[in-house]
Amino acid sequence: MNSEVDNVDETTEPAAAGRRRPRTPVALWVVALSTCVLTVVLVAGPVGGIDTDLSVSPLALAALIAAFVGAELLVVHLQFQGEAHTFTLTEVPLVLGLLFVGPKGLVLATVVGVVLTRCLWQRQPAVKQVFNMGLGTLDACLAALVYYRFSSVTGSVDPESELAALAACLAVTLVSGTLVAAAINLASGEPVLSALPRTLGPAVIVTVTNASLTLVAVSLVMARPQAAWLLVAPAAIIVLAYRAYLSERRERGRMHFLYSCSRALHEGADAETAVLALLGHAVGGFRASGAELILLPETAEGSGLRTAVGPGGAEESMTVLGPAESESLLAHLASEPPEAMLVHGRKGHALRAYLEERGVRESMVATLRRQDRVAGLLLVSDPLAEVGRFEPADVDLLAAMAAQVSVFLEYDRLGQALDQLSSLQGRLVHQAHHDPLTGLANRALLLERMARAHRAGRPIAVMFIDLDDFKMVNDELGHDAGDDLLVAVARRLEGSLRTGDLAARLGGDEFAVLVEEPGRLEDELAVADRILANLNTPFSVGARRFTVAASVGVASGDPAACSIDDLMANADLAMYAAKRSGKNRSAGFLESMRDGIQERLALEADLEASIGRGELRTVFQPVVELGTGRPLGFEALARWTNRHGNEIGPRTFIPVAEGSGLIGALGRASLHAACAAHRLLHPPEGSDLYASVNVSGRELQQPGFVDQVCSTLADHGLRPDQLVLEVAESTLLGDQNPGVERLQQLRAMGVRVAVDDFWTGYSSLSGLRALPVDVVKLDPSFVHGLGSDEEQRAFARAIMALATALGVSVVAEGVETLEEVRGLLELGCTMGQGHY
């Protein structure tokens, strides 16, 4: 009996998704190489020094090589004390080589026979090849040393040579069996050595039997060559009996295997336990590395569920399949007949992508049927090394097992439990892919659908939709009303799309639409305009009616030229371009928009550097009494000349500062400059001359803002009533606004607050009563129309009347002509600023 390592590649380490991949310990390479080194030493030393007068013919050597190859390929499986044992018949050529070829010829024939077998028929990992080649040659050397220690007879048979040959074969069995057990122990970590005595028992019996039968046959042929034909009958009987035995054992094993699978399904405490037990039986019964049961969704929107048992007992239970995995499995069902089959090395096969992702080389797959549909797949993967390959009989057995599982899926409690679990899993998957407020797809599902289209090579278009000034609704009516409006917007959005398009909510007031197989960009812009028209139809939320405006950006691309990230970024750029163009409109992506982003980033970098170097300057615009020209105060205005000498207007760099977070540093610099200028003017004691500074909403959100203002006033010796903070009207809106609370703290100290560019947004004069406001600044658009526009004049008159009633001062901005001064004075506005 020749032993060899068949399990050295089963040592595993964790890999993705519950699978495990082989690793080869360094210690195993050490054992393999040490075996080869020992063999070389023996051949060069004691074995090479054995003298015999035996001459070996090339024909005899070739015959012995062929005998070794045949013995290596003829594997015998026997059942002994309830355990399976695998043996080869290498004792036959080993005895013949000892008797008739001599030590050197025996070693040479063994090396050539093992090399041919391993290279042509039994391809294995490198470490296994090296170990088994070294072990085979070591067996030959050991046999030669033992034989010639007890006998010097060659070319004939006598009691001395027979006992020596038996001793040599037994020594080979014991030594090689021990080495193989040690190698498997190193490779798998399993306590193989502790079971060595039980393993060597059957091996010794087989070795003695094979060697004895060989010696009897040799003795008979040497005594009466013409009687050699008498060996044919008993040899044929033994072969036929062995085949009948194997057939009976295989059928009995098949029935026992199916019965054990049935018991596993019946006796499982729950669905998860039953399925894992079933897969464990499959791994053991087929001598495989892993097994999987996959339940397929009943609808296209669902996700498959995988339960698997892998090498070393690694388990995963009811894992949700990814989109790519589901596509591969569904493609297999669409392209292959619904019966069990073997997938091995077929690169074009629909399952190859799934199997490669799972680290599987070869797999049997069978379908599970339920209620006239394919409900799932049963896979058994990667036969262990001693099995070599799955056979057609294995595929038939898997089909029978799959039919058995299908019955349980159809009628048994396992099917009911799996139904409940699948339903629960489906709900969880739906929740993970949909927005809980609106029921639309969320960002994850949007990206998943985009990725699926990209993998299929289909062009797509994406629309980014941002509701304009939606924050005002939340601030005025509360978040419940805002949520109701978002739900209504979602329904309008769905009603604007074609079948197959996907609407998604990305978060807050941002939505997106995925259009698969789009037409021209103009066609998608027409869809965007239809969405805007639907949104512009008034919404009813509670007792209020709203008209919703939105900005829509559209981008499309071919998978070969545009990645998903690029497409999303392009749609985002187009949406902001639409917003900058005046809101409530759509825009398609243009490459020039990307250039605009680069310009904005460059501008941001220049601004940050200029602020750091103190290069921004502050100019002051006086606020005067319109009737007399007496100065009342001044407003500090930031101005910037960049490093190239170009003047950058505040309408350009202020939004950049706000968007990048630089507005805080810019605001602090302006406050210090205004206070310092006020001190340089040396106003007389008790003077009302004030300094006015613009403050952004972002600055007001900073917790230390009040302390910053107080410390700056103290540093420059200003009274609080000599400072006016100008804020945009949107900054004062909203419930529990921390910015409003901080302004109230400052007003309590004496600092005054002005509303800049009043009534250009969503505020109302009636709301001024509840806000911390001392001054309203009349927007230049009202001032410039006083002489010619009666409507503008009416607005200005209304503002003045209400402001007076509420005790709020009014300062007109942008005053440029004498006619405007006279008009303002007629309305009762006595304060103004501008270039007049």
JOSULSUL-V301999 format. One record per helix or strand of 3 or more residues. SS is the DSSP state (A for helix, B for strand). FROM is the first residue (numbers start at 1). TO is the last residue. Records with the same first field share a line. If there is no record, write none. Layout:
BEGIN
SS = FROM-TO + FROM-TO
END
This chain:
BEGIN
A = 8-10 + 16-18 + 26-47 + 58-73 + 90-100 + 103-120 + 126-150 + 159-188 + 193-223 + 225-227 + 230-267 + 271-286 + 311-313 + 323-335 + 352-357 + 392-411 + 413-433 + 443-455 + 471-477 + 479-495 + 521-536 + 564-580 + 591-613 + 650-660 + 663-680 + 697-700 + 705-716 + 720-722 + 729-732 + 738-749 + 765-770 + 780-784 + 790-806 + 818-827
B = 12-14 + 20-22 + 75-80 + 83-88 + 288-295 + 305-309 + 315-320 + 341-344 + 362-370 + 373-383 + 460-467 + 502-507 + 510-516 + 539-541 + 544-546 + 550-557 + 586-588 + 617-625 + 631-641 + 690-694 + 723-728 + 752-758 + 775-778 + 809-815 + 831-834
END
